Amino acid sequence: MSKIFIIGLPRTGTTSISVALLEMGLLVAHTAFTKKAFEIADAISDAPCFSDYMHLDGLFPGAKFIYLNRDLKAWLPSITMLLEKMAPHLDLKTGHFSPVLKRSFHQTFPSIYPLSERELADCYTKHQQAVFKYFKDRDDFLSLDVSEPGGLLKLKQFLGMSPEGDTDFAKLNVGRNVANWREYKHPNKVNANLAGAEHRKFFNYG
């Protein structure tokens, strides 16, 4: 199967689609910060995919890309809450998060936190417009809203998988919960920091 990259921004349903892909039998990384994680996983979501999709398109010919839409009125308070929690760890000098994760967020959310709703909406719109422009008229791209009825069926059809089973996504990471992926136990989960022959080296896009 071709690589699958979920390139919607955080808090647009990345956990819901990642869990669905696990249940479909795929190896899934919710965030991936090493070459090895990208090589092993069938599907990767969240950072750095939402900022690096153009590079990944060149590195993985034949890959499929899925953008996640979410209503701005619902996304804005959700992303504000997430950035508030993450901000200390995203500091470029003192934050303990992966350098790849920090770069990905800083590319997309210039000042991280605090950002006004207007500024965050602008980040969302700029990202969406760039994605749609880049993938215009391509059949390896799907735009999806995981909250809409039939969303899971639409995903299965795009991936050429059996339409049997559920047609809607499970609702995960609702409200202030941001840890569903970490708590979700499944043998097909891929560690974001998986080490390989080059240890924890990431891609050098040059």
Backbone as CSV, one residue per row, in Angstrom:
resi,resn,N_x,N_y,N_z,CA_x,CA_y,CA_z,C_x,C_y,C_z
1,MET,0.838,-1.202,0.000,0.000,0.000,0.000,0.873,1.252,0.000
2,SER,0.421,2.295,-0.695,1.124,3.572,-0.711,1.113,4.194,0.675
3,LYS,2.110,5.035,0.950,2.109,5.793,2.195,0.887,6.702,2.242
4,ILE,0.403,6.914,3.443,-0.744,7.799,3.653,-0.314,8.889,4.624
5,PHE,-0.470,10.138,4.216,-0.109,11.256,5.070,-1.347,12.082,5.400
6,ILE,-1.598,12.261,6.695,-2.729,13.072,7.158,-2.186,14.467,7.415
7,ILE,-2.610,15.439,6.617,-1.973,16.756,6.644,-2.887,17.857,7.176
8,GLY,-3.966,17.471,7.851,-4.782,18.461,8.536,-4.056,18.967,9.773
9,LEU,-4.404,20.166,10.215,-3.773,20.744,11.390,-4.187,20.005,12.668
10,PRO,-3.436,20.171,13.745,-3.832,19.575,15.022,-5.251,20.017,15.410
11,ARG,-5.959,19.140,16.077,-7.335,19.366,16.546,-8.360,19.401,15.411
12,THR,-8.052,18.717,14.320,-9.027,18.600,13.225,-9.529,17.171,13.067
13,GLY,-9.109,16.280,13.972,-9.553,14.886,13.894,-8.430,13.918,13.595
14,THR,-7.174,14.333,13.842,-6.039,13.465,13.509,-6.032,12.181,14.332
15,THR,-6.468,12.256,15.594,-6.518,11.039,16.405,-7.614,10.102,15.914
16,SER,-8.767,10.655,15.600,-9.885,9.834,15.122,-9.512,9.069,13.855
17,ILE,-8.877,9.749,12.901,-8.526,9.072,11.651,-7.369,8.098,11.875
18,SER,-6.449,8.433,12.775,-5.325,7.526,13.061,-5.820,6.224,13.677
19,VAL,-6.755,6.319,14.624,-7.317,5.120,15.244,-8.098,4.303,14.216
20,ALA,-8.842,4.982,13.352,-9.589,4.275,12.304,-8.643,3.495,11.393
21,LEU,-7.522,4.102,11.040,-6.550,3.430,10.181,-5.917,2.238,10.891
22,LEU,-5.673,2.357,12.196,-5.196,1.209,12.973,-6.183,0.058,12.882
23,GLU,-7.458,0.372,13.074,-8.501,-0.653,13.055,-8.676,-1.263,11.669
24,MET,-8.196,-0.577,10.647,-8.235,-1.098,9.281,-7.012,-1.956,8.972
25,GLY,-6.153,-2.126,9.981,-5.013,-3.031,9.844,-3.712,-2.383,9.427
26,LEU,-3.651,-1.045,9.427,-2.447,-0.355,8.998,-1.530,-0.046,10.179
27,LEU,-0.243,0.111,9.880,0.731,0.574,10.869,0.676,2.098,10.871
28,VAL,0.421,2.690,12.036,0.126,4.118,12.087,0.993,4.835,13.121
29,ALA,1.543,5.977,12.720,2.264,6.869,13.626,1.480,8.173,13.738
30,HIS,1.083,8.528,14.947,0.463,9.835,15.182,1.595,10.756,15.612
31,THR,2.115,11.503,14.665,3.375,12.236,14.688,4.520,11.257,14.450
32,ALA,5.550,11.703,13.741,6.729,10.877,13.465,7.923,11.802,13.286
33,PHE,9.003,11.524,14.019,10.139,12.436,14.039,11.456,11.782,13.630
34,THR,11.395,10.575,13.092,12.602,9.905,12.609,12.340,9.289,11.240
35,LYS,13.428,9.096,10.481,13.307,8.410,9.194,12.672,7.039,9.381
36,LYS,13.129,6.328,10.410,12.667,4.959,10.628,11.160,4.909,10.849
37,ALA,10.622,5.849,11.615,9.177,5.878,11.843,8.428,6.076,10.535
38,PHE,8.943,6.967,9.679,8.301,7.204,8.380,8.417,5.977,7.476
39,GLU,9.526,5.268,7.570,9.721,4.081,6.734,8.801,2.941,7.159
40,ILE,8.631,2.767,8.462,7.860,1.635,8.985,6.360,1.862,8.870
41,ALA,5.893,3.061,9.175,4.461,3.334,9.216,3.838,3.332,7.821
42,ASP,2.617,2.799,7.744,1.825,2.916,6.515,1.193,4.298,6.432
43,ALA,0.836,4.831,7.597,0.152,6.126,7.657,0.746,6.960,8.784
44,ILE,0.938,8.254,8.513,1.465,9.179,9.509,0.578,10.409,9.536
45,SER,0.250,10.873,10.738,-0.615,12.048,10.869,0.047,13.124,11.715
46,ASP,-0.563,14.298,11.684,-0.146,15.423,12.532,1.263,15.892,12.167
47,ALA,2.014,16.380,13.172,3.361,16.915,12.900,4.327,15.803,12.530
48,PRO,5.228,16.036,11.565,5.382,17.260,10.779,4.658,17.220,9.439
49,CYS,3.721,16.293,9.284,3.079,16.130,7.970,2.356,17.393,7.516
50,PHE,1.703,18.102,8.478,0.934,19.268,8.059,1.811,20.420,7.577
51,SER,3.090,20.417,7.944,3.990,21.472,7.463,4.921,20.989,6.349
52,ASP,5.126,19.674,6.258,6.158,19.120,5.361,5.591,18.364,4.159
53,TYR,4.298,18.543,3.870,3.669,17.707,2.847,4.345,17.801,1.480
54,MET,4.879,18.967,1.129,5.538,19.109,-0.176,6.831,18.284,-0.230
55,HIS,7.575,18.277,0.853,8.791,17.466,0.924,8.443,15.977,0.887
56,LEU,7.414,15.599,1.639,7.014,14.189,1.699,6.497,13.703,0.349
57,ASP,5.876,14.596,-0.389,5.385,14.263,-1.727,6.546,13.867,-2.633
58,GLY,7.678,14.532,-2.465,8.856,14.196,-3.264,9.575,12.958,-2.777
59,LEU,9.570,12.755,-1.453,10.286,11.617,-0.875,9.556,10.299,-1.059
60,PHE,8.223,10.352,-1.143,7.415,9.128,-1.212,6.484,9.162,-2.427
61,PRO,7.018,8.881,-3.611,6.183,8.880,-4.829,5.015,7.896,-4.674
62,GLY,3.853,8.312,-5.122,2.681,7.452,-5.043,1.926,7.545,-3.742
63,ALA,2.383,8.396,-2.818,1.699,8.540,-1.525,0.329,9.185,-1.706
64,LYS,-0.530,8.953,-0.722,-1.855,9.583,-0.700,-1.881,10.604,0.439
65,PHE,-2.550,11.716,0.194,-2.586,12.811,1.162,-4.026,13.123,1.539
66,ILE,-4.267,13.245,2.844,-5.617,13.503,3.344,-5.603,14.757,4.204
67,TYR,-6.349,15.759,3.756,-6.495,17.003,4.512,-7.764,16.910,5.347
68,LEU,-7.697,17.371,6.594,-8.854,17.337,7.481,-9.421,18.740,7.677
69,ASN,-10.684,18.899,7.326,-11.409,20.142,7.578,-12.043,20.100,8.956
70,ARG,-12.180,21.247,9.585,-12.992,21.355,10.790,-13.582,22.753,10.846
71,ASP,-14.820,22.842,11.295,-15.484,24.130,11.419,-14.658,25.039,12.333
72,LEU,-14.388,26.255,11.877,-13.521,27.163,12.620,-14.046,27.462,14.023
73,LYS,-15.353,27.562,14.169,-15.919,27.877,15.486,-15.598,26.789,16.506
74,ALA,-15.479,25.559,16.039,-15.117,24.457,16.930,-13.607,24.327,17.071
75,TRP,-12.886,24.627,15.985,-11.428,24.450,16.001,-10.720,25.486,16.850
76,LEU,-11.162,26.726,16.808,-10.444,27.813,17.474,-10.262,27.608,18.978
77,PRO,-11.325,27.313,19.743,-11.096,27.076,21.175,-10.279,25.829,21.440
78,SER,-10.388,24.839,20.569,-9.658,23.591,20.739,-8.166,23.785,20.506
79,ILE,-7.790,24.487,19.441,-6.369,24.717,19.165,-5.775,25.688,20.179
80,THR,-6.559,26.643,20.656,-6.086,27.567,21.690,-5.707,26.795,22.948
81,MET,-6.564,25.865,23.350,-6.297,25.034,24.520,-5.047,24.190,24.330
82,LEU,-4.892,23.618,23.133,-3.723,22.779,22.866,-2.428,23.596,22.900
83,LEU,-2.420,24.734,22.230,-1.216,25.557,22.181,-0.843,26.087,23.560
84,GLU,-1.851,26.377,24.367,-1.588,26.823,25.740,-0.845,25.736,26.522
85,LYS,-1.268,24.493,26.341,-0.617,23.369,27.028,0.785,23.107,26.491
86,MET,0.947,23.251,25.190,2.207,22.888,24.546,3.263,23.981,24.572
87,ALA,2.845,25.238,24.709,3.738,26.383,24.521,5.076,26.282,25.257
88,PRO,5.113,25.934,26.554,6.410,25.881,27.246,7.367,24.856,26.628
89,HIS,6.806,23.777,26.113,7.628,22.687,25.564,8.016,22.920,24.110
90,LEU,7.396,23.944,23.484,7.706,24.279,22.095,8.734,25.397,21.987
91,ASP,9.166,25.923,23.131,10.187,26.962,23.103,11.427,26.431,22.385
92,LEU,11.928,27.206,21.418,13.023,26.720,20.566,14.315,26.449,21.338
93,LYS,14.521,27.131,22.457,15.752,26.939,23.226,15.559,25.994,24.404
94,THR,14.461,26.142,25.128,14.298,25.396,26.375,13.252,24.282,26.306
95,GLY,12.425,24.277,25.281,11.370,23.266,25.183,11.936,21.871,24.999
96,HIS,11.290,20.881,25.627,11.825,19.513,25.575,11.241,18.673,24.445
97,PHE,10.315,19.231,23.666,9.767,18.489,22.538,10.822,18.272,21.453
98,SER,10.552,17.305,20.572,11.433,17.023,19.435,11.676,18.293,18.611
99,PRO,12.912,18.512,18.152,13.183,19.660,17.278,12.316,19.647,16.021
100,VAL,11.981,18.471,15.530,11.124,18.355,14.346,9.718,18.858,14.666
101,LEU,9.207,18.480,15.835,7.881,18.938,16.263,7.876,20.457,16.442
102,LYS,8.906,20.984,17.083,8.971,22.432,17.317,9.026,23.193,16.000
103,ARG,9.854,22.718,15.072,9.941,23.376,13.771,8.594,23.372,13.053
104,SER,7.927,22.245,13.078,6.650,22.096,12.387,5.607,23.077,12.923
105,PHE,5.530,23.193,14.249,4.562,24.114,14.851,4.940,25.568,14.609
106,HIS,6.214,25.888,14.727,6.620,27.277,14.536,6.452,27.723,13.089
107,GLN,6.563,26.799,12.140,6.307,27.150,10.744,4.852,27.522,10.524
108,THR,3.964,26.866,11.266,2.526,27.010,11.034,1.881,28.046,11.942
109,PHE,2.363,28.134,13.169,1.835,29.082,14.156,2.993,29.983,14.598
110,PRO,3.230,31.087,13.899,4.441,31.877,14.074,4.821,32.245,15.505
111,SER,3.852,32.640,16.320,4.218,33.029,17.680,3.709,32.028,18.724
112,ILE,3.176,30.902,18.276,2.695,29.803,19.107,1.601,30.224,20.079
113,TYR,1.908,30.963,21.140,0.901,31.309,22.139,1.389,32.508,22.932
114,PRO,0.534,33.482,23.255,-0.887,33.496,22.899,-1.124,34.081,21.497
115,LEU,-2.076,33.535,20.818,-2.520,34.054,19.528,-4.008,34.374,19.634
116,SER,-4.422,35.469,19.020,-5.838,35.822,19.020,-6.597,34.868,18.102
117,GLU,-7.906,34.828,18.236,-8.717,33.994,17.355,-8.539,34.418,15.906
118,ARG,-8.404,35.722,15.674,-8.202,36.205,14.306,-6.890,35.675,13.739
119,GLU,-5.831,35.699,14.553,-4.527,35.214,14.105,-4.556,33.709,13.851
120,LEU,-5.221,32.978,14.734,-5.320,31.531,14.552,-6.150,31.186,13.316
121,ALA,-7.238,31.910,13.119,-8.062,31.680,11.928,-7.246,31.950,10.663
122,ASP,-6.372,32.946,10.734,-5.511,33.260,9.592,-4.523,32.116,9.335
123,CYS,-3.971,31.534,10.404,-3.074,30.378,10.261,-3.801,29.224,9.581
124,TYR,-5.025,28.973,10.033,-5.825,27.876,9.475,-6.088,28.112,7.986
125,THR,-6.523,29.324,7.660,-6.886,29.642,6.280,-5.673,29.590,5.356
126,LYS,-4.542,30.128,5.811,-3.330,30.103,4.988,-2.888,28.673,4.704
127,HIS,-2.948,27.837,5.736,-2.563,26.438,5.562,-3.501,25.743,4.583
128,GLN,-4.795,25.934,4.767,-5.785,25.303,3.895,-5.608,25.748,2.441
129,GLN,-5.448,27.031,2.225,-5.303,27.542,0.864,-4.039,26.999,0.200
130,ALA,-2.960,26.906,0.973,-1.705,26.379,0.423,-1.850,24.916,0.042
131,VAL,-2.523,24.146,0.885,-2.738,22.719,0.615,-3.592,22.547,-0.643
132,PHE,-4.703,23.267,-0.698,-5.608,23.120,-1.838,-4.947,23.555,-3.144
133,LYS,-4.126,24.586,-3.073,-3.416,25.039,-4.279,-2.411,23.990,-4.732
134,TYR,-1.678,23.421,-3.779,-0.637,22.450,-4.118,-1.227,21.178,-4.726
135,PHE,-2.361,20.718,-4.178,-2.936,19.445,-4.614,-4.077,19.608,-5.615
136,LYS,-4.242,20.775,-6.181,-5.345,21.029,-7.113,-5.353,20.007,-8.253
137,ASP,-6.521,19.422,-8.481,-6.766,18.485,-9.584,-5.961,17.187,-9.486
138,ARG,-5.519,16.828,-8.290,-4.790,15.566,-8.124,-5.703,14.504,-7.531
139,ASP,-5.582,13.279,-8.015,-6.454,12.215,-7.525,-5.865,11.446,-6.344
140,ASP,-4.693,11.891,-5.869,-4.090,11.272,-4.695,-4.328,12.121,-3.445
141,PHE,-5.319,13.005,-3.514,-5.626,13.937,-2.434,-7.100,13.858,-2.073
142,LEU,-7.384,13.860,-0.765,-8.768,13.835,-0.273,-8.915,14.884,0.811
143,SER,-9.977,15.661,0.739,-10.342,16.595,1.802,-11.518,15.983,2.559
144,LEU,-11.407,15.921,3.875,-12.350,15.143,4.679,-12.681,15.872,5.972
145,ASP,-13.925,15.767,6.417,-14.341,16.255,7.733,-14.783,15.033,8.531
146,VAL,-14.043,14.695,9.588,-14.329,13.452,10.316,-15.643,13.517,11.092
147,SER,-16.220,14.718,11.248,-17.476,14.839,11.987,-18.700,14.618,11.105
148,GLU,-18.502,14.602,9.797,-19.646,14.460,8.894,-20.064,12.997,8.747
149,PRO,-21.364,12.723,8.655,-21.832,11.349,8.439,-21.221,10.762,7.169
150,GLY,-20.799,9.517,7.247,-20.229,8.846,6.091,-18.766,9.142,5.861
151,GLY,-18.136,9.848,6.780,-16.736,10.229,6.597,-15.797,9.038,6.520
152,LEU,-16.036,8.043,7.367,-15.164,6.868,7.365,-15.330,6.068,6.071
153,LEU,-16.542,5.986,5.576,-16.795,5.312,4.312,-16.063,6.029,3.172
154,LYS,-16.080,7.347,3.194,-15.380,8.148,2.185,-13.885,7.847,2.216
155,LEU,-13.326,7.690,3.422,-11.910,7.366,3.563,-11.614,5.993,2.978
156,LYS,-12.427,5.010,3.312,-12.218,3.650,2.804,-12.257,3.622,1.280
157,GLN,-13.195,4.344,0.704,-13.310,4.376,-0.754,-12.070,5.020,-1.385
158,PHE,-11.571,6.088,-0.780,-10.381,6.772,-1.279,-9.166,5.853,-1.247
159,LEU,-9.082,5.027,-0.206,-7.939,4.132,-0.046,-8.124,2.799,-0.770
160,GLY,-9.293,2.589,-1.385,-9.562,1.346,-2.094,-9.723,0.164,-1.161
161,MET,-10.277,0.418,0.031,-10.441,-0.634,1.028,-11.914,-1.031,1.129
162,SER,-12.163,-2.152,1.738,-13.525,-2.671,1.857,-14.423,-1.679,2.586
163,PRO,-15.627,-1.428,2.040,-16.542,-0.479,2.687,-17.297,-1.087,3.867
164,GLU,-17.055,-2.347,4.163,-17.780,-3.018,5.244,-17.458,-2.394,6.593
165,GLY,-18.401,-2.532,7.515,-18.187,-2.024,8.872,-18.723,-0.616,9.050
166,ASP,-18.179,0.081,10.027,-18.647,1.425,10.355,-18.467,2.378,9.178
167,THR,-19.375,3.354,9.107,-19.283,4.373,8.061,-18.906,5.735,8.631
168,ASP,-18.954,5.857,9.973,-18.632,7.120,10.633,-17.423,6.948,11.548
169,PHE,-16.688,8.034,11.766,-15.544,8.013,12.658,-15.986,8.054,14.117
170,ALA,-15.227,7.380,14.982,-15.430,7.519,16.416,-14.947,8.901,16.837
171,LYS,-15.625,9.510,17.802,-15.244,10.839,18.276,-14.251,10.697,19.417
172,LEU,-13.009,11.110,19.175,-11.937,10.996,20.155,-11.339,12.368,20.437
173,ASN,-10.622,12.477,21.566,-9.985,13.748,21.964,-10.995,14.881,22.031
174,VAL,-12.196,14.572,22.558,-13.247,15.584,22.668,-12.975,16.470,23.887
175,GLY,-13.360,17.743,23.808,-13.193,18.659,24.932,-11.729,18.943,25.200
176,ARG,-11.327,18.807,26.467,-9.953,19.124,26.857,-9.042,17.904,26.824
177,ASN,-9.572,16.783,26.360,-8.762,15.577,26.297,-7.852,15.633,25.066
178,VAL,-6.545,15.559,25.293,-5.601,15.590,24.170,-4.682,14.369,24.176
179,ALA,-5.008,13.386,25.001,-4.084,12.260,25.183,-4.642,10.924,24.727
180,ASN,-5.727,10.922,23.965,-6.337,9.659,23.568,-5.372,8.733,22.832
181,TRP,-4.517,9.283,21.969,-3.602,8.438,21.206,-2.641,7.708,22.131
182,ARG,-2.094,8.419,23.091,-1.145,7.820,24.023,-1.806,6.705,24.832
183,GLU,-3.061,6.894,25.175,-3.773,5.920,25.997,-4.310,4.742,25.178
184,TYR,-4.426,4.916,23.889,-5.018,3.882,23.036,-4.002,2.768,22.778
185,LYS,-4.349,1.578,23.155,-3.438,0.437,23.024,-3.752,-0.336,21.740
186,HIS,-2.723,-0.531,20.908,-2.910,-1.285,19.671,-1.540,-1.739,19.174
187,PRO,-1.425,-2.982,18.725,-0.110,-3.485,18.283,0.430,-2.812,17.031
188,ASN,-0.417,-2.121,16.276,0.036,-1.488,15.027,0.499,-0.049,15.205
189,LYS,0.508,0.441,16.441,1.000,1.800,16.672,2.512,1.869,16.458
190,VAL,2.973,2.912,15.769,4.396,3.102,15.499,4.913,4.245,16.366
191,ASN,6.000,4.005,17.073,6.618,5.012,17.926,7.128,6.180,17.087
192,ALA,6.767,7.390,17.472,7.169,8.588,16.718,8.678,8.765,16.665
193,ASN,9.393,8.239,17.668,10.848,8.395,17.746,11.585,7.092,17.471
194,LEU,10.990,6.233,16.677,11.575,4.926,16.391,12.987,5.073,15.822
195,ALA,13.927,4.334,16.410,15.327,4.424,15.972,15.637,3.356,14.936
196,GLY,16.485,3.712,13.969,16.905,2.777,12.930,18.412,2.761,12.808
197,ALA,18.898,2.403,11.635,20.342,2.320,11.397,21.023,3.676,11.612
198,GLU,20.277,4.750,11.350,20.810,6.098,11.549,20.325,6.691,12.875
199,HIS,20.025,5.804,13.799,19.540,6.184,15.129,18.224,6.976,14.989
200,ARG,18.186,8.173,15.545,16.932,8.939,15.458,17.028,10.098,14.472
201,LYS,17.794,9.881,13.416,17.976,10.924,12.408,16.675,11.155,11.647
202,PHE,16.416,12.434,11.305,15.268,12.799,10.482,15.760,13.068,9.071
203,PHE,14.845,13.337,8.152,15.208,13.646,6.776,15.942,14.985,6.687
204,ASN,16.895,15.048,5.799,17.552,16.316,5.481,16.973,16.783,4.150
205,TYR,16.015,17.702,4.219,15.349,18.157,3.003,16.278,18.963,2.100
206,GLY,17.385,19.409,2.657,18.334,20.167,1.846,17.879,21.563,1.517
